[in-house]
Amino acid sequence: MRIAIPLSGKTLSSHFGHCEQFAFVEVDDQARQVKGVTFVQPPPHQPGLLPRWLHEQGVTTVIAGGMGPRAQQLLSELGIDVILGATGLHPEKLAADYLAGQLAIGENRCSH
């Protein structure tokens, strides 16, 4: 499992499509534990590009604060699970909480 988390600086971004970087969190599927985190610069923003790029990077799940409906649809079509309304700061903690079934989520903070 590989989880992608959009970031501004080193913390969760509320806008998926305009994030500064992604944290790619590698997960041990058997133990459901974080194995490591890599920070990656996304390609320049273009409508519809990020879902394809994330799929090419082997991402299986996206944890985001907010995301527009078109990006949600494209990710879903590519078989990528989308978790919206995440709150928190650090990608390792967000991923660990998700894996433990304890991720705090609220409303999708993006509508476009």
C-alpha angles and dihedrals in degrees: 000000000000119000122199119206120185112227142194104200103331097321136081115289118219091213114063097191096048102043122136095225144344129241109218106204116200113211132200098228094201097050094029089225134133111259099181148326130234124190114218133184110231123224117266113289116273126155110267096005101104097059092053092044092050090049090052088052091057096251114165100176136028121202110196141165092220141356137172121248096251093056089047090052094047093048091048091050088054091052095253116141114228123209111189135189095037116167126196139078119247123058095220091056093045091052094044091050090049092051091049092049090245103107111139110225133180134166126332103263095205130062103176 
